[in-house]
Amino acid sequence: MVQVSMGKHAHSHAIDAAAWLRENGLRATHGRIAIVQLLDASAVPLTLADIHEKVRACGCDFATVFRFISILEEKELVQRVAWIDGSTRHEIKSKDGHHHHHYLICRTCHKVEPIDECVVERFESQIAKERGYAALSHSLQLSGVCPACQKPAAKTGKKI
């Protein structure tokens, strides 16, 4: 289970999922709307299992979630993220052109905090220019032990 710190990264307004689906040439079924709303509201990428768990009540089985996420990936509306724990997660691409996000993850409690700043973009542009690559992208996840998880260890004298 992923614990999320919404922080500054949380959306100030939700997209109209039905309109967004239609604008992108997709049928706006009840299940699809639920999946898009979930991805849009989430401050962190979600696994297919996370998505299924939250939309199963809308009548979406795992195969439906898998197929629909695959369609969204093909249309480049959702991006796959290789997570630090080896899992594959998915996040909706933002409208502002920033198709990547960065995260700070606690190794103890698994709290996830989005990082708004990107220190890699300038380096990415330089590498693309030097090597002749186009459409370069990246993802970054840092892991450590959050302040709350450090407190019990400090009291008991355990090393982290």
Sequence and secondary structure as in RCSB ss.txt:
>XXXX:A:sequence
MVQVSMGKHAHSHAIDAAAWLRENGLRATHGRIAIVQLLDASAVPLTLADIHEKVRACGCDFATVFRFISILEEK
ELVQRVAWIDGSTRHEIKSKDGHHHHHYLICRTCHKVEPIDECVVERFESQIAKERGYAALSHSLQLSGVCPACQ
KPAAKTGKKI
>XXXX:A:secstr
  EE  GGGS SS   HHHHHHHTT    HHHHHHHHHHHH SS B HHHHHHHHGGGT  HHHHHHHHHHHHHT
TSEEEEE TTS EEEEE  TTS    EEEEETTT EEEEE   SSHHHHHHHHHHHT  S    EEEEE  HHHH
HHHHHHT   
